[in-house]
Amino acid sequence: MTVNVSKKQRSDNMSRIRGKNTRPEIAVRSTLHRLGYRFRLHVASLPGKPDIVMRKYMSVIFVHGCFWHRHGGCKRCTTPRTNIDYWLPKLEGNAKRDKLHKIALAKLGWRVLVIWECELRNSANVELKLLRFLKSNTQ
């Protein structure tokens, strides 16, 4: 089903989409903080400006939206039916850039974890995933 909205309305909708401090990102930060971990946010000196940086563990965490970062196999990873010539290169470019950032961070000695928006539906699994990721670095 196609939703017809005016250019002004579409622009207003798109302007409300955040790049930082999103609900999924805040949920992950809250979980980490509750577990006793401390971190920095959006460190610009690192490739990809990771959402969460934990220097003590040489670890970074990206919190990705399934739509914007093309989470394969996820029902939220859809392709808009209109203006495909615009959306497909944009979304695929995001995914390609994510891979390049992961590679660059790994070359610098950083460990990378991606938490997907859809994973946040089960907070216990996210907590377990975070603990496994962070504990694996201390052994």
Buried (B, 14 or more C-beta within 10 A) or exposed (E): EEEEEEEEEEEEEEEEEEEEEBEBBEBBBEBBEEEEBEBEEBBEEBBBBBBBBBEEBEBBBBBBBBBBBBBEEBEEBEEEEEEEEEBEEEBEEBBEEBEEBBEBBEEEEBBBBBBBBBBBEEEEEBBEBBBEBBEEEEE
